[in-house]
Amino acid sequence: MELYENIAEYYDELYPTSDELKKFYAEEAKNFVSPVKYLSIGAGTGTFEHYLAKGEADVTGLETVTSLIESANRKRRTQLMSLRFFQMSSLEMCRFLGKAFYDIILIPNNRIIFTHDLTLMSKLFYDCKQLLAKGGKLILTLPNFDKFNGEPSVKLPVRESIRVRLFTKITTNAEGKKIMHQEIETGNGKRLVVTEDAPILPLTKNKIEQYAKEVGFTKLSFYGGFDRSEFTQKSDELLVVIS
């Protein structure tokens, strides 16, 4: 498991549906025919997916962590929304989901890096290409690994809300593999493990370009965040739109 149950209560606070996030996806979706069809891989508690569905999009969310998908389903206020969540990994999605169907596939909140095997990462890009309709887009958000490439240990910027802070540390194990450890600290100073010794694949801009082009994507746009700031080696985050 890449995420432990301890983060479920605080997930929406640490990964909020910001105005910048809403504006970014509205701009990316404006040329598609309504209802825009979304697939969210690693949907978490589904808050952003509910927002999209309320705007008359057709949304499918995949999640592997039981407590997160239960939270996503509890948010449903009406069965009339074009919204559904499945407890499913990206490895299974091409077996059960419609090919050439989705306009936008998003992998939010660093979740792509937990696909830590090189072959499985290639499969992920290939499967996303198969699931996207003609002209569809794959949108990824992840840390900017170019910023600390080669360093044996690094701490990512702290995510925080009024109630909690999320600490993320990436180290290199004896086999040379990258490992992530995450903890949350609550307002009373209590620390809880979120991710422990989880292997990750530190995708860089160049590696993303390689994976994308190998499966037939032709256009990649890189940003430093949802405000569409220029991506540089000093950016904390990497946001990429692939089509």
N, C-alpha and C positions, 0 to 999 in steps of 0.2 A: 504494500500500500504506500502510495507516495505522500498522502496527507492523513494525519491522524484526526480522530474525532474532536480533539480539543479546539480546533479552529472553527467549528461549525457555528457556534454562538456569535463569533466576532467577524465572520467572513465578509458580511456586507459592509461593515465598518472599515475593514482593511482594504477592500476592493470595491469602492463606492461607484455607483453609476453617476458619474460627474457630467456636468453640462458639456465639457469638452468631448467626452466619450460619445454622448448623444449626437452632438454636432458632427463629429467625425464620421460616424456610421451613416447619418442622414446624407451626408455628401457622397459617400461611397455608394449608396443605394439609389441615388436619384435617377440614374439612367435605366434602372430595371423596371419592368412592368409590375404593377401592384397586383396581388400581394407578393412582396419580395420574400424569397424563400431562404431562410437562414439555417445553418447547422452549426451549433456551438459545441466544440469538443473540449470537455473539461468545464462544464457550465457552472460548477460550484452550487451555490444556493439559488441560482436562476433568477436573480433580481433583474439583471439587464435583459434577459430573455423574456421575462414578463413585460418589461417596458416595451420591447419590440413588438410583442404580440398585441398589446393594447393599441399600438399604432397600426394595426391591421396587417402586420407581417405574418407569414407562416413560419413558425419556429420549432426546430427540433433541438433538444439539448441532450448531450451524453455526459454521464458522470459515473465514476467508479466507486466513490466513497458514499456509503449508505446514508450517513447522517446528513450529508450535503444534498443528496437527491431527495431525501424525505423532506428537508426544509424547502426545496424548490417546489415540490408538489403541494405542500401546505399553503403556499402563497396563492394558489389558484383560487380565484373568486367566482369564476363562471366556466362552465363546460363549453361555452360557445366560442371561446378563444381558440385560434389555430395554434395550439401550443401543446407539445408533449415532451416528456423526459423519459429517457431509458437508462437503466443501469447497465452500461456497456462501455467497453474500451474501444479505442480507435482501431485495434487489431481486428475487431469483429464487424466493424460498421459496413464494409462493402458486401458482407453476406446478407445484411438485413435491410439496408437503406437503398433508396432508388438512385440508380446511376444517372448522370447527366440531368439532375433535378435541381440542385441548389444554386442560387445566385451568389451567395456569400457563405463561406465557411470561415469561422473564426476559432482560433485556439488562444484563449485569453490567459492573462495572469501567470505567465511563465510556464504553463503546463506542458508545452511542447518539449521542454528540456528533459522531462522525466522519461521520454522515449530515448533511452540511453544507449541502445544497441544500434550500430551503424546500418545494419541491414534492415532493421525495423524502421529506422528513420527514413530510409529510401522508400520502404513500403508505405509509410504514412503519406509522403508527398505524392506517390503514385496513386494511392487510394483517394486522396483529396481531389486529384486531377480527374479521376473517374467519376466522382460524385458531383462535380461542378457542371452546371449547364454551360453552353457555349457563351463565352464572354464573362464567365463567373470569376470571382475573386477569392483568394485565400489570404486571410489577414492574421498575422502572428504578432504577439507581444512577448518579449523576453528581455533578460538583462543584456547589456552591451558587454559581451565577453572580450571584445577587442580592447576594452579599457584596461583590463588587467590580465591580458594574455601572457602566460608564462609564469605568473606568480603562483606559488604553492598554496597560499591561503589568502582568502579575501572575504571581507564583510560587505554585503550589499547594503544600500541605504535602508534605514529603518522605516517600516510602515507603521503608522500610528493613528489612533483615534483618541477620543476623550477617555475611553475605558481601557485601552489595551495597546501594546506595542509588539510588533513582530520583528524578530531578529533573525537574520539569515547569514549563515557562514558556509563558504565553499572551501573544501580542502582537497588535497591530493593524497590518495592512499598509497600503500606500498607497491601496488601494481601500476601506478601512474594514472589511475582513473579518478575523475572528479566526483566528489561526494558532497551532498548538501545536508546541512543540519539546521533546523529551524525551531525557535522557541517563541512563545508569547509570554509577555509579562503583563499581568493584570494590575489594576490600580492599587491593590494592596501589596504589590511586590512579589506575588506568587508567580513562579515560572512553570510553564507546561510545555512539553514537547509536542511539536507539530509534525516535523519530519526528522527522522533520525537515520543517519548514514545511508541516505538514498542516493544511488548512483544517478548521475545526470550526464547529458551530452552538451558540452558548452558550444552551442552553435554560434558561429561568427557570421558576419555579413558575407564573406566569400564562400563559406560552406553552404549557406542558404541559397546563394546564387547557383552553386553547383548542383545541389539537390533539385532545385526548381527547374533548371534547364534540362537536366537529365530526363525528366518526365514530360517535357513539352511545354512548360510555361515559358513565355517570351518576354514579359515585362515585369520589372520589380521596382517599386518605389520605397525608399527608406526614409524614416522620420525619427526624430528624437523623442517623440511623444504624440499624444492625441491633439496637441495644438499645432501639429505639422511643422514643428521646429526642425531646422536642418540637423540631420544626423551627422555627428562627428565622432572621432575616437574618444572624446571626453564625455559623450552623452552617457547618462546612467542607464537609459533604456533604449531598446531597438524595437521599432514598430515597422513592419514591412507589409506592403500590399502587393500580392503576386497575382498575375493574370496571364 
